[in-house]
């Protein structure tokens, strides 16, 4: 899987202890990175946040009937959506933004 990122947007929410980065790998798959911005957050807290977001992305992907793969990567503090078709990128980004909005996580 490609690790480098091309485009990246960073946001920090008021009172939210993380900032999110939405970007794309060199292969064009969108990813969401969770980075602590305040306090001392351990790997387990970050992993819990990642798995919670990934679980919601999985549920929504199943509802949409798409064939991409959600890859939770807590050791890298990120979630990557590996696309099965190149043109699914915008739909995957829209899904990430929708889930973050509904979970009240700034994006």
The first five atom37 places (N, CA, C, CB, O) and aatype in JSON, in Angstrom:
{
  "aatype": [20, 20, 20, 20, 20, 20, 20, 20, 20, 20, 20, 20, 20, 20, 20, 20, 20, 20, 20, 20, 20, 20, 20, 20, 20, 20, 20, 20, 20, 20, 20, 20, 20, 20, 20, 20, 20, 20, 20, 20, 20, 20, 20, 20, 20, 20, 20, 20, 20, 20, 20, 20, 20, 20, 20, 20, 20, 20, 20, 20, 20, 20, 20, 20, 20, 20, 20, 20, 20, 20, 20, 20, 20, 20, 20, 20, 20, 20, 20, 20, 20, 20, 20, 20, 20, 20, 20, 20, 20, 20, 20, 20, 20, 20, 20, 20, 20, 20, 20, 20, 20, 20, 20, 20, 20, 20, 20],
  "atom_mask": [
    [1, 1, 1, 1, 1],
    [1, 1, 1, 1, 1],
    [1, 1, 1, 1, 1],
    [1, 1, 1, 1, 1],
    [1, 1, 1, 1, 1],
    [1, 1, 1, 1, 1],
    [1, 1, 1, 1, 1],
    [1, 1, 1, 1, 1],
    [1, 1, 1, 1, 1],
    [1, 1, 1, 1, 1],
    [1, 1, 1, 1, 1],
    [1, 1, 1, 1, 1],
    [1, 1, 1, 1, 1],
    [1, 1, 1, 1, 1],
    [1, 1, 1, 1, 1],
    [1, 1, 1, 1, 1],
    [1, 1, 1, 1, 1],
    [1, 1, 1, 1, 1],
    [1, 1, 1, 1, 1],
    [1, 1, 1, 1, 1],
    [1, 1, 1, 1, 1],
    [1, 1, 1, 1, 1],
    [1, 1, 1, 1, 1],
    [1, 1, 1, 1, 1],
    [1, 1, 1, 1, 1],
    [1, 1, 1, 1, 1],
    [1, 1, 1, 1, 1],
    [1, 1, 1, 1, 1],
    [1, 1, 1, 1, 1],
    [1, 1, 1, 1, 1],
    [1, 1, 1, 1, 1],
    [1, 1, 1, 1, 1],
    [1, 1, 1, 1, 1],
    [1, 1, 1, 1, 1],
    [1, 1, 1, 1, 1],
    [1, 1, 1, 1, 1],
    [1, 1, 1, 1, 1],
    [1, 1, 1, 1, 1],
    [1, 1, 1, 1, 1],
    [1, 1, 1, 1, 1],
    [1, 1, 1, 1, 1],
    [1, 1, 1, 1, 1],
    [1, 1, 1, 1, 1],
    [1, 1, 1, 1, 1],
    [1, 1, 1, 1, 1],
    [1, 1, 1, 1, 1],
    [1, 1, 1, 1, 1],
    [1, 1, 1, 1, 1],
    [1, 1, 1, 1, 1],
    [1, 1, 1, 1, 1],
    [1, 1, 1, 1, 1],
    [1, 1, 1, 1, 1],
    [1, 1, 1, 1, 1],
    [1, 1, 1, 1, 1],
    [1, 1, 1, 1, 1],
    [1, 1, 1, 1, 1],
    [1, 1, 1, 1, 1],
    [1, 1, 1, 1, 1],
    [1, 1, 1, 1, 1],
    [1, 1, 1, 1, 1],
    [1, 1, 1, 1, 1],
    [1, 1, 1, 1, 1],
    [1, 1, 1, 1, 1],
    [1, 1, 1, 1, 1],
    [1, 1, 1, 1, 1],
    [1, 1, 1, 1, 1],
    [1, 1, 1, 1, 1],
    [1, 1, 1, 1, 1],
    [1, 1, 1, 1, 1],
    [1, 1, 1, 1, 1],
    [1, 1, 1, 1, 1],
    [1, 1, 1, 1, 1],
    [1, 1, 1, 1, 1],
    [1, 1, 1, 1, 1],
    [1, 1, 1, 1, 1],
    [1, 1, 1, 1, 1],
    [1, 1, 1, 1, 1],
    [1, 1, 1, 1, 1],
    [1, 1, 1, 1, 1],
    [1, 1, 1, 1, 1],
    [1, 1, 1, 1, 1],
    [1, 1, 1, 1, 1],
    [1, 1, 1, 1, 1],
    [1, 1, 1, 1, 1],
    [1, 1, 1, 1, 1],
    [1, 1, 1, 1, 1],
    [1, 1, 1, 1, 1],
    [1, 1, 1, 1, 1],
    [1, 1, 1, 1, 1],
    [1, 1, 1, 1, 1],
    [1, 1, 1, 1, 1],
    [1, 1, 1, 1, 1],
    [1, 1, 1, 1, 1],
    [1, 1, 1, 1, 1],
    [1, 1, 1, 1, 1],
    [1, 1, 1, 1, 1],
    [1, 1, 1, 1, 1],
    [1, 1, 1, 1, 1],
    [1, 1, 1, 1, 1],
    [1, 1, 1, 1, 1],
    [1, 1, 1, 1, 1],
    [1, 1, 1, 1, 1],
    [1, 1, 1, 1, 1],
    [1, 1, 1, 1, 1],
    [1, 1, 1, 1, 1],
    [1, 1, 1, 1, 1],
    [1, 1, 1, 1, 1]
  ],
  "atom_positions": [
    [[0.85, -1.18, 0.0], [0.0, 0.0, 0.0], [0.89, 1.24, 0.0], [-0.96, 0.0, 1.22], [1.91, 1.27, 0.69]],
    [[0.51, 2.23, -0.75], [1.3, 3.46, -0.83], [1.15, 4.25, 0.45], [0.87, 4.3, -2.04], [0.05, 4.37, 0.99]],
    [[2.25, 4.8, 0.94], [2.24, 5.52, 2.2], [2.29, 7.04, 2.03], [3.39, 5.07, 3.04], [1.81, 7.76, 2.9]],
    [[2.85, 7.51, 0.96], [2.99, 8.95, 0.79], [1.64, 9.59, 0.58], [3.91, 9.26, -0.39], [0.7, 8.96, 0.1]],
    [[1.55, 10.85, 0.94], [0.3, 11.56, 0.8], [0.45, 12.72, -0.17], [-0.2, 12.05, 2.15], [1.49, 13.37, -0.21]],
    [[-0.58, 12.97, -0.93], [-0.55, 14.08, -1.87], [-1.27, 15.27, -1.25], [-1.21, 13.7, -3.22], [-0.63, 16.11, -0.61]],
    [[-2.57, 15.35, -1.42], [-3.36, 16.43, -0.87], [-3.6, 16.18, 0.6], [-4.69, 16.58, -1.63], [-3.75, 15.04, 1.02]],
    [[-3.65, 17.27, 1.4], [-3.92, 17.09, 2.81], [-4.65, 18.32, 3.35], [-2.62, 16.83, 3.6], [-4.24, 19.45, 3.08]],
    [[-5.72, 18.11, 4.09], [-6.44, 19.17, 4.77], [-6.33, 18.9, 6.26], [-7.94, 19.26, 4.29], [-6.48, 17.75, 6.69]],
    [[-6.06, 19.93, 7.05], [-5.93, 19.75, 8.49], [-6.94, 20.64, 9.19], [-4.49, 20.06, 8.97], [-7.1, 21.81, 8.82]],
    [[-7.6, 20.11, 10.19], [-8.55, 20.89, 10.97], [-8.43, 20.53, 12.44], [-9.98, 20.66, 10.47], [-8.07, 19.41, 12.79]],
    [[-8.72, 21.48, 13.26], [-8.75, 21.26, 14.71], [-10.09, 21.77, 15.21], [-7.55, 21.97, 15.44], [-10.48, 22.89, 14.89]],
    [[-10.79, 20.98, 15.97], [-12.09, 21.37, 16.48], [-11.99, 21.97, 17.86], [-13.01, 20.18, 16.5], [-11.11, 21.63, 18.65]],
    [[-12.88, 22.85, 18.15], [-12.93, 23.48, 19.46], [-13.29, 22.43, 20.5], [-13.94, 24.65, 19.48], [-14.36, 21.84, 20.43]],
    [[-12.42, 22.19, 21.45], [-12.68, 21.22, 22.5], [-12.39, 19.79, 22.1], [-14.1, 21.33, 22.93], [-12.4, 18.91, 22.96]],
    [[-12.14, 19.51, 20.85], [-11.84, 18.16, 20.39], [-10.35, 17.93, 20.59], [-12.25, 17.94, 18.88], [-9.54, 18.76, 20.15]],
    [[-9.95, 16.85, 21.24], [-8.53, 16.66, 21.58], [-7.65, 16.17, 20.43], [-8.42, 15.7, 22.7], [-6.47, 15.88, 20.63]],
    [[-8.2, 16.08, 19.24], [-7.46, 15.62, 18.07], [-7.67, 16.59, 16.93], [-7.89, 14.2, 17.66], [-8.64, 17.35, 16.91]],
    [[-6.76, 16.55, 15.98], [-7.02, 17.21, 14.7], [-7.06, 16.11, 13.67], [-5.93, 18.31, 14.35], [-6.41, 15.07, 13.82]],
    [[-7.8, 16.33, 12.62], [-7.91, 15.33, 11.56], [-7.22, 15.85, 10.31], [-9.4, 14.99, 11.26], [-7.27, 17.04, 10.01]],
    [[-6.6, 14.95, 9.6], [-5.99, 15.26, 8.32], [-6.61, 14.33, 7.28], [-4.43, 15.1, 8.36], [-6.57, 13.11, 7.41]],
    [[-7.19, 14.93, 6.26], [-7.76, 14.15, 5.17], [-6.83, 14.31, 3.98], [-9.23, 14.61, 4.82], [-6.55, 15.43, 3.55]],
    [[-6.35, 13.21, 3.47], [-5.41, 13.26, 2.34], [-5.58, 12.07, 1.44], [-3.97, 13.33, 2.84], [-6.55, 11.31, 1.56]],
    [[-4.65, 11.91, 0.53], [-4.66, 10.79, -0.4], [-3.27, 10.17, -0.45], [-5.11, 11.24, -1.83], [-2.26, 10.86, -0.38]],
    [[-3.25, 8.86, -0.58], [-1.99, 8.16, -0.78], [-1.52, 8.4, -2.2], [-2.14, 6.64, -0.48], [-2.27, 8.95, -3.02]],
    [[-0.31, 7.99, -2.52], [0.18, 8.15, -3.89], [-0.62, 7.3, -4.86], [1.66, 7.78, -3.97], [-0.64, 7.58, -6.06]],
    [[-1.28, 6.26, -4.36], [-2.14, 5.43, -5.21], [-3.52, 6.04, -5.39], [-2.27, 4.03, -4.61], [-4.34, 5.51, -6.14]],
    [[-3.8, 7.16, -4.71], [-5.08, 7.85, -4.86], [-6.15, 7.47, -3.87], [-5.58, 7.61, -6.2], [-7.28, 7.95, -3.97]],
    [[-5.83, 6.61, -2.89], [-6.82, 6.23, -1.89], [-6.91, 7.29, -0.8], [-6.47, 4.86, -1.27], [-5.87, 7.73, -0.29]],
    [[-8.12, 7.71, -0.42], [-8.25, 8.7, 0.63], [-7.9, 8.1, 1.99], [-9.67, 9.27, 0.65], [-8.14, 6.92, 2.25]],
    [[-7.34, 8.94, 2.86], [-7.08, 8.52, 4.23], [-7.45, 9.62, 5.2], [-5.62, 8.12, 4.4], [-7.51, 10.79, 4.83]],
    [[-7.68, 9.23, 6.42], [-7.98, 10.14, 7.52], [-6.97, 9.85, 8.61], [-9.45, 9.98, 8.04], [-6.85, 8.71, 9.05]],
    [[-6.25, 10.86, 9.04], [-5.25, 10.71, 10.09], [-5.73, 11.45, 11.33], [-3.86, 11.24, 9.63], [-6.22, 12.58, 11.23]],
    [[-5.6, 10.82, 12.49], [-5.99, 11.4, 13.77], [-4.71, 11.76, 14.51], [-6.87, 10.41, 14.6], [-3.85, 10.91, 14.74]],
    [[-4.59, 13.05, 14.9], [-3.39, 13.52, 15.59], [-3.82, 14.26, 16.85], [-2.52, 14.44, 14.67], [-4.6, 15.21, 16.77]],
    [[-3.32, 13.84, 18.04], [-3.66, 14.56, 19.27], [-3.09, 15.97, 19.24], [-3.14, 13.79, 20.51], [-1.96, 16.18, 18.79]],
    [[-3.87, 16.95, 19.71], [-3.4, 18.33, 19.73], [-3.33, 18.9, 21.13], [-4.29, 19.19, 18.87], [-2.76, 19.97, 21.33]],
    [[-3.91, 18.22, 22.09], [-3.85, 18.72, 23.47], [-3.84, 17.53, 24.43], [-5.05, 19.65, 23.77], [-4.4, 16.48, 24.14]],
    [[-3.22, 17.72, 25.54], [-3.19, 16.66, 26.54], [-2.24, 15.54, 26.17], [-4.57, 16.11, 26.75], [-1.57, 15.58, 25.13]],
    [[-2.21, 14.55, 27.02], [-1.34, 13.39, 26.81], [-2.21, 12.19, 26.46], [-0.47, 13.09, 28.08], [-2.79, 11.56, 27.34]],
    [[-2.31, 11.89, 25.17], [-3.14, 10.79, 24.72], [-2.26, 9.64, 24.3], [-4.06, 11.22, 23.56], [-1.35, 9.8, 23.48]],
    [[-2.52, 8.49, 24.86], [-1.74, 7.31, 24.53], [-2.24, 6.63, 23.29], [-1.75, 6.36, 25.68], [-3.25, 7.0, 22.7]],
    [[-1.49, 5.62, 22.9], [-1.83, 4.88, 21.69], [-3.2, 4.22, 21.77], [-0.78, 3.82, 21.43], [-3.9, 4.13, 20.76]],
    [[-3.59, 3.78, 22.95], [-4.89, 3.11, 23.1], [-6.06, 4.07, 22.88], [-5.01, 2.47, 24.48], [-7.06, 3.7, 22.27]],
    [[-5.94, 5.31, 23.37], [-7.0, 6.29, 23.15], [-7.12, 6.63, 21.67], [-6.74, 7.56, 23.96], [-8.23, 6.76, 21.15]],
    [[-6.0, 6.78, 21.01], [-6.02, 7.07, 19.58], [-6.59, 5.88, 18.82], [-4.59, 7.41, 19.06], [-7.41, 6.05, 17.91]],
    [[-6.17, 4.67, 19.19], [-6.68, 3.46, 18.53], [-8.19, 3.34, 18.71], [-5.99, 2.21, 19.08], [-8.9, 2.99, 17.77]],
    [[-8.69, 3.64, 19.92], [-10.13, 3.57, 20.18], [-10.89, 4.53, 19.27], [-10.44, 3.89, 21.65], [-11.93, 4.17, 18.71]],
    [[-10.37, 5.73, 19.11], [-11.0, 6.72, 18.22], [-10.99, 6.22, 16.78], [-10.27, 8.08, 18.32], [-12.0, 6.31, 16.08]],
    [[-9.86, 5.68, 16.34], [-9.74, 5.18, 14.97], [-10.72, 4.04, 14.72], [-8.31, 4.71, 14.69], [-11.4, 4.01, 13.7]],
    [[-10.8, 3.08, 15.66], [-11.69, 1.94, 15.47], [-13.16, 2.37, 15.49], [-11.45, 0.9, 16.56], [-13.98, 1.8, 14.77]],
    [[-13.49, 3.37, 16.3], [-14.87, 3.86, 16.34], [-15.26, 4.49, 15.0], [-15.04, 4.89, 17.48], [-16.35, 4.22, 14.48]],
    [[-14.38, 5.31, 14.45], [-14.64, 5.93, 13.15], [-14.67, 4.86, 12.05], [-13.57, 7.0, 12.83], [-15.56, 4.86, 11.2]],
    [[-13.71, 3.94, 12.08], [-13.64, 2.88, 11.06], [-14.88, 2.01, 11.08], [-12.39, 2.02, 11.27], [-15.38, 1.6, 10.03]],
    [[-15.39, 1.71, 12.28], [-16.59, 0.89, 12.39], [-17.77, 1.58, 11.72], [-16.92, 0.58, 13.87], [-18.56, 0.94, 11.02]],
    [[-17.9, 2.88, 11.93], [-19.0, 3.61, 11.29], [-18.8, 3.67, 9.78], [-19.1, 5.04, 11.87], [-19.77, 3.55, 9.03]],
    [[-17.57, 3.84, 9.33], [-17.3, 3.82, 7.88], [-17.65, 2.46, 7.29], [-15.82, 4.15, 7.6], [-18.2, 2.39, 6.19]],
    [[-17.35, 1.38, 8.01], [-17.7, 0.02, 7.54], [-19.21, -0.15, 7.42], [-17.13, -1.04, 8.51], [-19.7, -0.66, 6.41]],
    [[-19.95, 0.3, 8.44], [-21.41, 0.18, 8.4], [-21.98, 0.95, 7.21], [-22.04, 0.71, 9.72], [-22.82, 0.43, 6.47]],
    [[-21.52, 2.17, 7.02], [-22.03, 3.0, 5.93], [-21.63, 2.42, 4.57], [-21.51, 4.44, 6.05], [-22.42, 2.46, 3.63]],
    [[-20.41, 1.9, 4.47], [-19.96, 1.3, 3.2], [-20.82, 0.11, 2.84], [-18.49, 0.88, 3.29], [-21.17, -0.09, 1.67]],
    [[-21.16, -0.69, 3.84], [-22.03, -1.85, 3.61], [-23.4, -1.4, 3.12], [-22.16, -2.7, 4.9], [-23.96, -1.97, 2.19]],
    [[-23.94, -0.35, 3.77], [-25.25, 0.19, 3.35], [-25.21, 0.69, 1.91], [-25.68, 1.32, 4.29], [-26.19, 0.56, 1.18]],
    [[-24.07, 1.27, 1.51], [-23.93, 1.8, 0.15], [-23.66, 0.71, -0.88], [-22.82, 2.82, 0.11], [-23.81, 0.92, -2.08]],
    [[-23.25, -0.45, -0.41], [-22.96, -1.56, -1.31], [-21.68, -1.36, -2.12], [-24.11, -1.76, -2.23], [-21.57, -1.88, -3.23]],
    [[-20.72, -0.61, -1.57], [-19.47, -0.37, -2.29], [-18.46, -1.46, -1.98], [-18.89, 1.02, -1.94], [-18.56, -2.16, -0.97]],
    [[-17.48, -1.59, -2.87], [-16.52, -2.69, -2.72], [-15.14, -2.23, -2.27], [-16.39, -3.43, -4.0], [-14.17, -2.98, -2.4]],
    [[-15.04, -1.02, -1.73], [-13.74, -0.59, -1.22], [-13.46, -1.24, 0.13], [-13.68, 0.94, -1.1], [-14.34, -1.87, 0.72]],
    [[-12.22, -1.09, 0.61], [-11.81, -1.71, 1.87], [-11.42, -0.63, 2.86], [-10.64, -2.69, 1.64], [-10.65, 0.28, 2.54]],
    [[-11.94, -0.73, 4.09], [-11.59, 0.19, 5.17], [-10.43, -0.43, 5.94], [-12.82, 0.48, 6.12], [-10.55, -1.54, 6.45]],
    [[-9.31, 0.28, 6.01], [-8.12, -0.22, 6.7], [-7.8, 0.66, 7.89], [-6.92, -0.29, 5.74], [-7.24, 1.75, 7.73]],
    [[-8.14, 0.2, 9.08], [-7.78, 0.92, 10.31], [-6.33, 0.6, 10.62], [-8.73, 0.52, 11.5], [-5.94, -0.57, 10.71]],
    [[-5.54, 1.64, 10.78], [-4.11, 1.49, 11.03], [-3.73, 2.27, 12.29], [-3.27, 1.96, 9.81], [-3.14, 3.35, 12.19]],
    [[-4.05, 1.73, 13.47], [-3.78, 2.49, 14.7], [-2.3, 2.78, 14.93], [-4.32, 1.74, 15.88], [-1.97, 3.78, 15.56]],
    [[-1.41, 1.94, 14.45], [0.02, 2.2, 14.64], [0.48, 3.43, 13.87], [0.84, 0.99, 14.21], [1.47, 4.06, 14.23]],
    [[-0.25, 3.8, 12.8], [0.02, 5.01, 12.03], [-1.0, 6.1, 12.31], [0.04, 4.69, 10.54], [-0.97, 7.16, 11.68]],
    [[-1.9, 5.86, 13.25], [-2.96, 6.82, 13.62], [-3.82, 7.22, 12.43], [-2.34, 8.06, 14.25], [-4.19, 8.38, 12.3]],
    [[-4.13, 6.26, 11.55], [-4.93, 6.64, 10.39], [-5.84, 5.51, 9.92], [-4.03, 7.08, 9.25], [-5.69, 4.35, 10.29]],
    [[-6.78, 5.92, 9.09], [-7.72, 5.02, 8.43], [-7.58, 5.3, 6.93], [-9.21, 5.23, 8.94], [-7.66, 6.45, 6.5]],
    [[-7.38, 4.26, 6.15], [-7.29, 4.4, 4.7], [-8.45, 3.66, 4.06], [-5.92, 3.87, 4.16], [-8.78, 2.54, 4.47]],
    [[-9.06, 4.28, 3.06], [-10.09, 3.6, 2.27], [-9.43, 3.19, 0.97], [-11.36, 4.52, 2.01], [-9.17, 4.02, 0.1]],
    [[-9.16, 1.89, 0.83], [-8.54, 1.38, -0.39], [-9.63, 1.18, -1.43], [-7.77, 0.05, -0.12], [-10.54, 0.36, -1.26]],
    [[-9.52, 1.94, -2.5], [-10.56, 1.96, -3.52], [-10.46, 0.76, -4.46], [-10.48, 3.24, -4.33], [-9.37, 0.28, -4.77]],
    [[-11.62, 0.28, -4.9], [-11.63, -0.79, -5.9], [-11.72, -0.19, -7.3], [-12.8, -1.76, -5.65], [-11.4, -0.86, -8.29]],
    [[-12.15, 1.07, -7.39], [-12.22, 1.79, -8.66], [-11.74, 3.21, -8.43], [-13.67, 1.78, -9.24], [-12.06, 3.82, -7.4]],
    [[-11.0, 3.73, -9.34], [-10.4, 5.06, -9.2], [-11.45, 6.15, -8.99], [-9.57, 5.38, -10.43], [-11.24, 7.05, -8.18]],
    [[-12.55, 6.08, -9.68], [-13.55, 7.16, -9.6], [-14.36, 7.14, -8.31], [-14.5, 7.06, -10.78], [-15.22, 7.99, -8.12]],
    [[-14.09, 6.2, -7.41], [-14.79, 6.15, -6.12], [-14.19, 7.12, -5.1], [-14.76, 4.74, -5.57], [-14.75, 7.29, -4.02]],
    [[-13.08, 7.75, -5.43], [-12.38, 8.61, -4.48], [-13.23, 9.71, -3.89], [-11.21, 9.23, -5.15], [-13.22, 9.92, -2.68]],
    [[-13.98, 10.4, -4.72], [-14.83, 11.5, -4.23], [-15.93, 10.96, -3.32], [-15.46, 12.28, -5.41], [-16.24, 11.58, -2.3]],
    [[-16.53, 9.82, -3.68], [-17.57, 9.22, -2.84], [-17.0, 8.82, -1.48], [-18.17, 7.99, -3.53], [-17.67, 8.99, -0.45]],
    [[-15.78, 8.3, -1.47], [-15.15, 7.9, -0.21], [-14.87, 9.13, 0.66], [-13.84, 7.13, -0.48], [-15.09, 9.09, 1.87]],
    [[-14.38, 10.21, 0.06], [-14.14, 11.44, 0.82], [-15.45, 12.01, 1.37], [-13.45, 12.49, -0.07], [-15.5, 12.46, 2.52]],
    [[-16.5, 11.98, 0.56], [-17.8, 12.45, 1.04], [-18.27, 11.62, 2.23], [-18.84, 12.38, -0.1], [-18.81, 12.17, 3.19]],
    [[-18.07, 10.31, 2.17], [-18.46, 9.44, 3.27], [-17.67, 9.77, 4.54], [-18.24, 7.97, 2.89], [-18.25, 9.85, 5.62]],
    [[-16.37, 9.98, 4.41], [-15.55, 10.35, 5.57], [-16.08, 11.64, 6.19], [-14.06, 10.53, 5.16], [-16.28, 11.71, 7.4]],
    [[-16.32, 12.65, 5.37], [-16.81, 13.93, 5.88], [-18.18, 13.8, 6.54], [-16.88, 14.95, 4.77], [-18.43, 14.44, 7.56]],
    [[-19.05, 12.99, 5.96], [-20.38, 12.78, 6.54], [-20.28, 12.11, 7.91], [-21.25, 11.94, 5.6], [-20.95, 12.53, 8.85]],
    [[-19.46, 11.08, 8.02], [-19.3, 10.37, 9.29], [-18.69, 11.3, 10.34], [-18.42, 9.12, 9.1], [-19.15, 11.32, 11.48]],
    [[-17.66, 12.06, 9.97], [-17.05, 12.98, 10.92], [-18.05, 14.03, 11.4], [-15.83, 13.66, 10.3], [-18.06, 14.38, 12.58]],
    [[-18.87, 14.54, 10.5], [-19.87, 15.54, 10.87], [-20.9, 14.94, 11.83], [-20.59, 16.08, 9.6], [-21.22, 15.55, 12.85]],
    [[-21.39, 13.77, 11.51], [-22.41, 13.15, 12.37], [-21.84, 12.72, 13.73], [-23.02, 11.94, 11.67], [-22.57, 12.69, 14.72]],
    [[-20.55, 12.4, 13.78], [-19.92, 12.05, 15.04], [-19.41, 13.29, 15.78], [-18.76, 11.09, 14.81], [-18.83, 13.19, 16.86]],
    [[-19.66, 14.46, 15.18], [-19.26, 15.76, 15.72], [-17.76, 15.86, 15.88], [-19.94, 16.0, 17.05], [-17.26, 16.42, 16.86]],
    [[-17.04, 15.31, 14.91], [-15.6, 15.43, 14.84], [-15.31, 16.4, 13.69], [-14.91, 14.02, 14.61], [-15.76, 16.17, 12.57]],
    [[-14.59, 17.47, 13.94], [-14.36, 18.45, 12.87], [-13.57, 17.86, 11.72], [-13.63, 19.67, 13.41], [-12.65, 17.06, 11.91]],
    [[-13.95, 18.27, 10.52], [-13.21, 17.83, 9.33], [-12.99, 19.0, 8.42], [-13.97, 16.71, 8.6], [-12.39, 18.84, 7.35]]
  ]
}
